[in-house]
Amino acid sequence: ELDKQLDQYIGLGLNSSTNNPEVTNFGALSLYQSLPGLYKSGDMNKVLDTLTSHHDVPEDLVIDFLDFITDEAKTSLTNADRKDYLKKIMELELSHRVLAGEMTRLNMQQGLLLVELMCSILEDAVLQPSIENRLLSWLDLILSSNYVHTVLAKDDRTEAVLDTAYEKVLKLEEQLESASNLVCVLEALPALNFTQDNEKNLPYSIQIKQL
């Protein structure tokens, strides 16, 4: 029984076509066996479902996925499709330290596309704070991994993408500052009401009413 569990963890003897989720999702290392066949089939939804159904997804496999969907020569995906995939990837708990090393495998054009997609996601709707934080952290990782190329680039697309990212981050900072100021005002209101109530109960206020 112990040998069987070990084999399941390392992915030995697993069939990627099995319908038993307890087996296919038993160990993260089984992904290394099942994903290549799914990539060959071209079913990216199934690839993504397989990735996100595991509890411990290796960061290099996540970057493999992003490398594939952002390679415009390999796929004919629309940006709407890429955004949907990216939103689901943002739900994964990943190590940013490991991601920083893996991110260097993406070229500058792929990085720019990811930045565009992330800015679009941030603009679409109100996100959960955890997802928004991950998106911003990913933006930082992507821009840092391509820092030299980004600084030296003079083409219009790079400048436009960077301007969009800068404006979005600046807008978020302004919203955060406004929210912080509002919190300070709301926290001060109870103290203000308490002071006014005390003044109404002072003796001189009663004497004024009698006059």
Salt bridges, closest charged atoms under 4 A:
ASP64 OD1 - ARG105 NH1 2.84
ASP71 OD2 - LYS74 NZ 3.99
GLU93 OE2 - ARG134 NH2 2.60
GLU102 OE1 - ARG105 NE 2.91
GLU116 OE1 - ARG157 NH2 2.85
GLU123 OE1 - LYS168 NZ 3.30
GLU123 OE2 - LYS171 NZ 3.49
ASP124 OD2 - LYS83 NZ 2.66
